[in-house]
Amino acid sequence: VKFASRTYISAMKTLSLLITALGLTEGVLGVELDYCERQGGLECRKKIECPGYLEMELLLRKTRSGRWMDEWKALFQKLRNLECNKKEQKVCCARETEEPCHYEGEEVKGETCNRDCTKDPTETKTCRFTFVLQQLLSDKPGRLADGMIRPVLVYNGQLVGPTIAVCEGDRVVVRLANILHLYGSAAQIGGFNSTTLHFHGIREKQPNGTSGWSCHGGPWSDGVPLVTQCPTPAGHNFTYTFSGINGAPAGTYWYHSHVGRQRMNGAEGKLIIMQRKKDHTRVDVDLPENSLFLQEWYPNTTNHIPQSLLINGKGKLGKDCYKQSDNSGNYDEFISNFKMGKQVSFTKYLCPPLHISTTYEVFNVTEPGQKYRFRIIGGIGDDVPIRVSIEDHKFSVIATDARDVIKSADNFDALWVSAGERYDIVINTKRSYKKNPYKINVYHQHKNKTGAEIRLCTLAWLKYPRQTVPMNYTANCKEMAKEDLTRVLNPVPNKFSDWGNPNYIYPVNLTAVHQAPNIQEVLNTQYITIPVHEKKDKKKKDNGGFTFNNFTMRFPEDYPDIPFQFQSPSKNTKRCGVRCVWASTGSSRSTKCSPFPAWDPQIPKYPNKAFPCQHVIQQPWYDDSSDRQYWFEIILINNQPEGGIAHPIHHHGGWFNILGMGQFNHSIYRDTIIEMDTNCTKKKECLPRNYHSPVFKDVIQVPTNGYVIFRAPIDNRGTWIVHCHINWHVEHGMTMIFQIGEPDGGDGWSMGPGLKTARKNKNKKCPKVQPQMIG
């Protein structure tokens, strides 16, 4: 393709010089996205210096009429349609990869969907958001973090990303534009410049009556690279969607990138679905802005030792920072041991002075004496459980992981959240209050048997009318460590002496508002241990890592090149795990389970060391319009010793119900728990289980020297990743796939939003993701 004329070339050179001289780079980006969006697509330039394309957009934007208008429009269309990656090419424009979907109801900008949902309980909207993912610096309001300037990955320039706040029943459509390549190399952004977007807690259930494709969402929209989609490359975009029919009731959720360490560097945000009806017996004031997005923060994109905590992207670097002790050996080995929960030692040093002055988050109590709902979101990246307490206030709990629980008494002093968890609490605000605002204390402590520790803290202000926030105050970690906290919700279950404390309330102690139907009937039980293996031979890649049943699935080298969701039929090559199929039909159903056929003659059913493979637990699919439900059971076994890591395990595509939890003061193994669960008169289900309104969760911490029993339904066909939500662990292998049903037939899986895209995705290979680039 050649440019049209010398006149055009001259004009473009002049415009290019003008744009450079005037420093219009960020402004042009906004023009480009706005213009392309109005044309029905979203285009992202591949390089900021691409000649012609941006300048032409600027001309079209500024020029309403004139002699050159028609020629410019025609030429611009040619520029947009150039093929990528050719040597002589001047521009590269990302194209929309899915055919457009048309939805019922009013379509509006997503920001306008944050409204009073109780005014018209029947009104639903299609809420359209555009998220642009790019690397910037934490040097401007809206992304200042802890006051230290460093690269950040942000959606629409914000840390945390824009809040998605909608009403129950609304349809959410998010167009994600990936322009990471404009602002940094893959090494700078923590390993990858491809991306995906996952809506944590949304089931993405494929609507009944659909097969092969679904415009209304489904597993193709779950946002997991090499599981439900190919990663979205730099310079391209992808559109996600979900609504109430996909399993999105009112509740507290969040969203994040599911690639590398991107979410730990800022690529995450709040997702809140508001109720249609008020319930004043539980809550008086319920506003999306009364939510705390908690995360740890690091000195840069590659450092693995946290330096501060943030609330809604805000915080202040404290006076104490931490680094590897001088006598603790090689840095890579030190970090590996740290992430495994092994004993390591740190050196405390004086943090550097702030680059920029920052402030803490403020929550305003405008109606003293009313019951205020606060949403606590664990947007945590690694093994950094965080404690929340509120000065001179107690609270009750009304929901966890977006599902309601029976409201507790108003007597909790503190709450712990791990990576991925959410808890909704209610504070009975005061009618009379002191002169100064109250501190919402947020605290983390990592401590091992040698006494080495990391203490991090931050705070937010709970401000009543006429109170004044002290702007120069800095959170005091020593004071928080000494807080007298009697009744605690969801404590980290890695200390046996706490397990029997009646004032320590674990998820298994909570009661769901809704009873899970037929939860007492189970098709099969899978016992899964989660050991961590130290890499003993540094020259081998197959004898260390984070595992389920000693099977490890590291990203990306152990994942298939055709995403699990796109395989038709399912590719059993390289698979390990269990395949369960219907053994009978009629009113009494049962399953027959057997290991996947051994593709490697050396692979045992249960290996004694970390074995890399594609770990799949396959179950049949069943769903109809009745309340009948079928379940399979998972018993997770954590053999880490006391003080180790209580892995937070997350199940995509559905909630599970917690029937039992246990912890011991001695070492346990998989065989130990199997023996305990089968050595009784009925030969099964010997460990205690609760079937009366067991709590719904999508993340659960598994106690050290302990276990968790959960049951999951088989009503959501597709392939769903199950993983530890500690980022280091999911990258290094603590991952498996729950496959529900088969991809083919009249009840086939949804592989895209439309028929054309689904056909294209079927058995589609993804471009290779380089494993050596993991951050």
N, C-alpha and C positions, 0 to 999 in steps of 0.2 A: 504494500500500500504506500503510495506516495502522497505527499502533501499537495494541496490543490494549486497553489500559486506562490510566486515570490512575495506578492502583497501580503498573503497570509503569514508567511515566514517572518517577514519584517514586523508585522503587527504582533506576532507571538513573542518575538525577541524583545520588543519594546515593553509588552505587558509583563513578561517575565522579569525584566530588570526593575520595573515599577513595583511589582509584588515583592521582590526581594528587598528593595530599598525601603518599602513602607512596612516591612515586617508583618505581612498579612497571612502568614502560614496558618495560624490557628483559625483565623476568620474564614479563610478559603475552605478549610475543612468543613466548617459549619454550612457554608454555602453549598458545597458539593453534596453533602448528605441531604440537605433540605431539597435541593433541586431534584436529585435522583429519586428521592422518596415520592415526590409529587408525580414523577413519571411512572410510578407503579413498581419500582425496583429499588434496590439499595446497592450502589456501586462504591467500591473503595479503591482508591488509587494504590498502586503497588509501591511507588516511590514518590517521595515528596517533590523530587525534581523532574518528574515526567513532564516534558514540554508539550504544550498544546492543549492537553486535556483540561487541566485546571483553569488555564487562562480562558479557554473557550467557555467553560461554565460561568466564569466571572462575567464575561461579555454578555452571555445570554441572560444572566441574572440582572445585570445593570441596564441592558438595552431593551427597551420595549418595542421599538420599531426602527426602521431605517433601511437604507439601501442594501446593506450587507446582511440583513437579518436572515433571509432565506438561505443564502449561501452558507452562513455560519451554522445554521441549524442542520443543513445537509451534511456539512463536513463533520460536525460534532457527532452525528449519528455514525459516520464511518469510523471515527476515532473510538467510539464506544464498542464497536463490533470487531475490533482488531483481535486476532488470536494471540494468546499469551506465549511467552517464552521463545520468541523468534528473535534472532540476532538483530535484524533490521527494524524490529518493532520499536516504536517510540513511546507507546503507552500500554498499560495493562489494566483493564477494568474488570473487577469481580462481578459475576452475574448471579442473579437469584437462582438457586439450585432446585427449588420446589415450585410446582405450579401453584398459583394463588388459590386460596380457599375462600369461599363465600359463606358467611355465617348469618344466622337469623339475629334480629335485634339491632339496635343502634350501635354503630362502630364509632368509637371515640378515642382520643389520645388517652393513654393509660393513666396519666397523672390526674385526669378528671374523674377517675373511678374511685378515688379516695373521698367518699361522701357518707352521709348519714344513711346507713343501709336499712334502717327501720321505717323510713318514711313511706316507701312503696315496696312492700315485701315481694311483689311479683315482677318488678322491673329488673331486667337483666341487660347487661351491656357486653359488647365485645371490646375489650380494653387492649389497645395496641401500644406496645412499648418498642423503642429502638435502643439497644445497648451497643455502644461502641467500645470495644476493649482495646486499650492502648497502654503503652508504658510512658509514664511521665515522672516528674519529681515531686516529692512531698514538700513543695515550697509555696503552695497557694492555699487560701482558705477553702475548706471543703475536703482537703486531703493532707492536713498538716501532721497527722499521726501524733507521735510523742515529742515533736519539736526538733527532731534530727532529720536533716535533708538526705534523702536516699531515693533510688528508683522505686516506683510502685506500679503495680498493674491495676488499672482502674476501669470501671464502666462509667462512661460519660464524665470522666474527670473527677469522680467522687470516691472517697474512702469513708465509710463503706459505700457500695453501689446504691443507685436509686432504690428507694423503697417501693415495692409492689404492694399496694394496698387496694383491695377490691372487695366486693360483696359476694357472699355465698351465692353460687349459681352463675356468676359472671364468667365469661370466657376470656382467658388471658392468651394473648399472642405476643411473643417476644421475638423480634428480629435482631439477631446477634451479628454484628459486623466486627471482624477480626482485622485490626490494622496494627498488630504488634510489630510487624516488620518495619514500620516507619520510624520507630524510635529506639530500637535496640536489637542486638544480636540475640540468638537463642541462649547463649551462655549468660548474657546479662539478665535475662528474664527467668532464670531458674530452670533452664533445660529445654523448653519447647516454645516454638512460636505458633504451633497449631493449638486449637482449643476446642472445648465443648462447654455446654451450660446445663447443669443439673438442678432441678427443683426438688430440694430435699424434703421428703415426706409426702410428696404428691405421688399417688399410686400409678398414674398414667395408664389406667386400665383401658384396654381396647373395648370400645362400645360393642355391646351385643348386636348381632346381625351384620357385622362387618367381617370381611375376609380379605387379606392381602394388603389393604390400605385403609386408612381412616383419616379423613380431613379434621376430625375432632380430637386428634391426639391419640396416644397409645404408646406402646413400648419404644417405637422409633423416636419418640420425643423425650426419652429419659436422660439423654445427654451423657452416656458413658462411652468413651472411645474404645473401639474394637470390640464392644459388646452390643450396643444398640445403634451405633453409627460410626462412620469414619470421622476422624478428627477434622475440624474445619480449618483448612490451611490459612496462613496469613494472606490477606487480600481477598478473602471470600467471606460469605455470610451464610447463616442457617436460621430458619424460622422454627420456633418451638410453640406448642400450644397445649392447653389443658383447660378443663372446666369441671363443674361439679359431677358430670357424668363419668369423669375419669377417676373418681375417688378423691375429691378435694373438698371435704366439708370445711366449715368455718374452723379456724384454728391458727396456730403459729407455726410457720415454716421458714425456710430460708433458701437461698440459691447460691451456687458457687460453680466455678470452673472445676472440671473433673480431670484435668491434665496436670501432671507434674506438681510443682509447688505453687502454682499460680494463685490458688485461693489463699495460701499463706502470705502472699505478697500483695493482697488487696482485692482479688477478683471474687468478691462475694457480697451478699447483701440480704436484706430482710424481705420476706414474703408473708403477708398477713391477710387472711381471708376473714372478713368481719361477719358477725351474725346478723340475721334478718330480724330477729326478735330480741327484745330486752328481757332480761331476767333479773329483776331487782332483788330477788332473794339471794343472789350470788354477787352481783356487780352493779354499782351505780354509774361509774364513769369508766368507759372502755374506749380508748383512743389509740390508733396505731402508733402515734408518736411516743406513747408510754411503753417503750420496749428498749431493752438493753442488749445490744449485739456485742458479745464478749469475744475477744481474741487476744492471743499473745502476739508480740511484735519483735522483730529481729533487727540487728544492726544493718543488714543488707540482704540481698536476695539469695545469697548462698550460705550465710552463717546459720548454724543449727543450734545456737545457744540463745534463748530468748532474753531480751533486755527490758521489756516493759509490757504492760497490759493496756488495752484500749477498750473504751466503751463507745459504741457508735463511731468508731474511727478517731476518737479523741482521747488524749492522755498527756502525761508529762513524764519525761525520762527522770527517774529518781537519782539518788546519789550513789547507789551501789550497783555496779555492773559486775559481770562474771565472765571468766574465761577458763580454758583448760589449765590445770595445774602444770607447772614446769616438769614435774617428775612423773607425768602420767602417760608418757610414750608418744607414739605416732598419732597425729591428729585424726586420721581416718579411723583407726582402731578405737580411739577414745570416743568418737561420735557414734560408732557402731555399738560399742558397749553401753553408752548412754541411752541410745534408742532401744536397746534390748532390755533395759531396766536393770543392768548390772551395776555394781559398785564403781563409781568414778569419783574423782575429786576436782573441785573448782577452786580458783583463786578469785577472791573479791578485790575489786579495784574501784577507784573513784571514777564515776561516769564523766565523760566530757561535757563541757557546758552546752546548753541548748543553742541550736542555730536560730530557732524562731520561738518566740513566746507563744505558748498554747494555753488553752483553758479546758476545764472539765465540762462534761455534759450536765445540763440542768433540767430537772423535771419539775414542772409547776403544779402545785396543788391549788386550784382555783376555787374548789368547793370543799372547804374543810369539813370534816365529819362524815364524808361520804366514803363508800367502798370503792377503791381504785384498783383496777386491774393493771398489772405490769407483766410484760412478756420477757422472759429471760432466754436468750438464744446463745447456745454454745457454738459460736463460729470459730472454734478452736482448731488449730492445725495439727499439733502433735500431742504427746502425753503431758498436757498442761491443764489438769482439772482445776477449775476455778470456783472459789467460794464467794457467795454473796450474802451480806448481812446489812441491816438497816438500823442506823443509830436510833435507839429509843422507840423502835417499832417492832412488832411481831407481825406475822402474816400467815395466811392459809394457802393451800394449793387447790386449784380447781381444774387443772389440765396438765397433761404431759404429752409431748410429741403430737400435739394438735388433737388429742382425744380427751374428752372430759372425764374427770374422776369425781367421786363423791367428795364434796367440800369438807375439808378437815376443820378441826378447831383452829382458832386464830392464835396458835401458840408456837409457831416455828421461829427460831432465832436465826437460822442460817440455811442456805441451800447450796449444794455443790452441783455443778454441771460439767460433763465431760464433752469431748468433741462430738458435735452433732446433736446433742440433746437439747430439748426445750422444755421449760416449765412455766406455766402461767400461775401467778400468785395474786392474792388479793390483800391489800393493806387497808385496814380500817384507819383512815386518816384522823388526825386529832382535831378537836374543836378549839382547844386552847393549846398554844405552842410557844416555844421559846423565841428569843430575839433572832438567833442565828439559824440558818438552814441546817437540815440534818444530813449526815453523810451516809451515802450508800457505799459501803466498803466492799471492794473487790480484791481478792487475795489469792495468791498461789504460793505453795511451798513445795520444793523438791528436796527431800532429805533422805540420806541413806544411813546405814549402820555405822559408817565411819565418822559420821557427824558432818560430812560435806553437805552443803545445802545451797539452794537458790531461793531467794525470797523476792517476789514481785507483787506489786500492788498498784491500785489506782482507785479512783472514787468518782461518784457522780453526786450531785446535790439534789435533795428533795426539798423544794423551796415552797413555803407557805406565803400567803399575802404579807407584804410589808417586811419580809426578811431580806437581808442583803448578803449576796454571795461574796466571800472573801477571795478576791481574784489571785492573790499571791500565795494562797495556801498550797502545800504539797502533801500528797498522801504519805502517811507514816506507816511503813511495813511492820516495824517493831510493835507499835500500838495494836495493829490488827492481829498480829500473832498472839497477843495476850487477851484477846476478847473472850469474855465468859459466855460461851454458847452452849446451852443445855440441850435444846431440842433441835435436831438437825435432819433435814430432808436430803435423801440421796447421797449420803457420804460415800467417799471412795472406798470400795470394799476390798481393801488390801491389808486390813489389820484385824486379826481374829478377835482380839479383846473388845472390839467395837461391835462385833456381829450380834451378840446377845443383849446389847444395851437397848432397853425398851424405848429410849428417847431418840434412837437412831432409826429413821424410817426409810426403808429401801423400796424400790418400785414394786416388789412382790407384795408389800404390805398395803399398797393402794388398791382401791376398789373402783372399777369402771362404772360409769353411769349406765352404759348399755351392756347387756349380756350378749356374749358371742354365741350364736346358735350352734347347737350340737358340738360344743367344744370338747365334751367328754368322749366323743367318738374319734378315734385316730386310725389312719390307714397304715402308717409305719413309723418307726422311730429310728433316727440316725444319731449315733454317738460320735461327736466330733471334738477332738482335742485340739488345743491351739498352742503347741509347743514352739519355742524359739530356739533355733539351732545356731550355734556359733560356727563360723566358717573356719575349720581347722586346717584345710589345705588351701592356701591362698592362690594356688595355680589352677584350682578347679572351680567351676561355677555351679556345680550341682550338689554341694554338700553343706550349704549354709543358707539361712534365711528364715523368714516368718511364714508359718504354715497353718493349714487346717489338715488334721490327720496326717501330718508330715508331707502333704502335697503342697508345693509352692507354685504360685502363678505370678511371676514378676512382670511388671509393666516396663516396656512392651514386649520383651523377647519371648515370653511364654504365652502370649495371646495369639489368636488366629489372625491370619491376614484378611480373611473374610469374617466380619463381625458375627458373633453368635446369632444375632437377630436376623441376619441376612442369609444364613445358610439354609438351603432348601434342595435336598433334604439335609438334616443335621449331619455335620462331618464328625464322625467318631474318631478319626485319626488324631492321635495325641491326647485323647480324653482319658481322664481317670475319674474315679468316684463311683456313683451308684445310679443305676437306671431302674425306676419303678414303673410298672405298667399295671393296668387293670387285670385282676385275676378272675373276676366274675362279674356278672351283670345282675340287674334286678334290684330289689329293695335293699339287699345286703351286699354292699360292695367291699372289696378288699383288693390289696395290691400284692404283687410279687416283685421283689427287688433283687437285683444281681449286679455285680461289678461290671463296668464297661469292659468289653473284650480287650484283652491285653495287647496293645499295639507294640509294646516292648516286652520281650520274654523275661526281662530282668525286673519288671515292675511287680512288686508284691501288692496284695490287697491293702496292706497297711505297712508301708515302708518304715524302716527304723532310722532313716535319716531324711533330710529334706530332698524331695524328689520333684523336679520341675515337670509340670504337665498342665493340661487344661482341665481344671477340677470342676466337675459338674455333678450336681444332685438333681436328677430328673424325676419329675412326678407327672402323673396324668392330669388332664385339665377337666374341670367340671364346673359349670355355672348355668343356672336357670333362673327363672323369675320367682321361684319359691324361696322360702327362708332356709331351705336345706343347704347345709354347708359341709364340705369335707376338709379334713385337716391332715397335715403330716407334722411330725414332731421332731424337733432338734434338741439334743442335749449338748450344750457347749461346756467343755471341761478345760479349766485353766490350771495348768500345773506349775505356774510360776510361784515361787515362794513368797511368804509374807513380806510386805514392803515392795513387792514387784509391781508389774503393770496389770491393772484390771482392764483388759482390752474392751473398748466400746465398740460393739459389733452392730453394724448397720445393714438392714435389709431393704434394698430397693424394691419398688413395685408392691409394697404392702406393709401393713402393720402386722405384728405378731402379738400373741397374748402370752404374758408371763405366768406360767402355772407354778413354777417353783424355783427357788434359789437356795444354795447351801454353801457353807464354808467350814473348813476343818483346820485344826491346829497341827496337822501333820501333812506330809507329802501325799499327793494322790496321782493316779494315772487313769488312763482310759479304762483299763481292765477293772480298776477299783470301782469306778462308777457303774460299769455294766453289771458287775457282781452285785452291788448294792441295789440296783434297780430290777434285778431279775431273781434274786434269791429270797423269794417269799412264796406263800401258798399259791397265789395265782400266776407266779412265774413272770410277771410283767408289772410295770408301773408300781414298783415297790417303794421308790422314793416318793415323798409326799408331794401331792399336787392339789392345787385349788382350782375348782371348776366354777365357782360362783363369782361371776362378773370379774374375771381376771383382767388386770390392767392391759391396755393396748400400748405398745411401744414400737418405734422403728429403730431405736438405738438402745442397747443395754450393756452395762458394764458387767463383765464376768468376774466374779470374785477370785482372787488368788487362792490357790489350794481349794478351789470350789467349782461350782457348776451353776448353770442356768438352764431351765427347761422352758422352751417356748413352742407354741403351735402356730403354724401359718396355714392360711387357706389356699386352695388350689383353683381359685376362681379367676386368676389373672394370667392369661396365657402369654407366653413370651419368655425371654431370657433376662434374668434379673441378677445383677451383681450383689453379692453379700461380702462385706469386707470389714476389717478393723478400720475405724475412722481416724486412727492415728496415721497421718499422711505418710510418714516414713514406712510404716508397716504395710500399707496397701501398695505402695510402690515396690516394695521388696518381697511381696508374695502372699500376704495374709488375705487371700481373696478366693472366692469360689462363685459358681453360678448356680442359681436355682432356675432350672428350665421347667416350665409348666406347659405340657402338651407338646405337640409336634408342629412344624411350620407349614405343612401342606394340608390340602383338603379344604372342604367347605368351611371349616372353622380355623383356617390358617391365620398365621400371625400377620399383624400390620407391619409392613416394611417401609411405609412412607405415607405422606399426607394425601397422595393421589395415585391413580393407577399407573400413570406414566413413570412417576418417580419410583414407585414400588417395583415395577418391572425392571427399572434400571438398577435398583439396589439388590435385587435377588442375585445371590452368589457374587456380589461385587467385591473385588479385592481393594483394600485400602492402600494408599501410598505408604511405603515403609517408614516407620518411625524409628529413629536411631536410638537404641538403648544406651549408648555411651554418653548421651546428652542429659541423662537424668541429673537434676540438681541436688 
